[in-house]
């Protein structure tokens, strides 16, 4: 499980969830102790997508989100990761898993309010990264 240096609040929780899922997937499917290059790239990609998500901290979970922001290739990779690691999360990271399941039940705004992405807030605060 990884923590992001740039994501705030709930987005960082989501990143922890995603990174834990990628770690489970990589360990069982790619048999590497550390994360393999491909999975590391997917994790970096996920972090950028979360940073730029127009919903910001009001982001719905990715599988209920009306905006499909992933490109086809990482999207397919992520689908495999979710399918494999989803059921395993309850055992390995029960708190993250339950939080995620609960947020899937939340109602979604069809339209995000303007300027609430993590990136926007981050850049407004003057952090240049
Ligand atoms: Zn891997």
Boltz pocket constraint, residues with backbone or C-beta under 6 A from the ligand:
constraints:
  - pocket:
      binder: B
      contacts: [[A, 22], [A, 25], [A, 26], [A, 27], [A, 30], [A, 32], [A, 35], [A, 36], [A, 37], [A, 38], [A, 39], [A, 40]]
      max_distance: 6.0
